[in-house]
Amino acid sequence: MMPYNNEIDHIAKVYKALGEPTRIKIIRLMAKQDELSCAEISKSLNLIAGSTLSHHLKLLTECGLLKLKKVGVYHIYQIQKEVLKHYAPAVIDY
């Protein structure tokens, strides 16, 4: 039985989001934390351009690997471990 188109689309979005080394680094970092802000992610990965980081985080959020929580002016990200375990368990650095 073939999966429904929306499931296939979701799978494609997840793998497209993980198709860039910086995004894999973000996911590996997030897998070790409960939650991190943009600034904490940037500092941990030595990323300078905030717009580039925002783009990466947007793609990871849109596919369901990260969840965004807004606290005042801060954007806090949480990893969605169940989604990660389901679609890409090899990404987690054990």
Order of alpha helices (4+ residues) and beta strands (2+ residues): alpha-alpha-beta-alpha-alpha-beta-beta-alpha
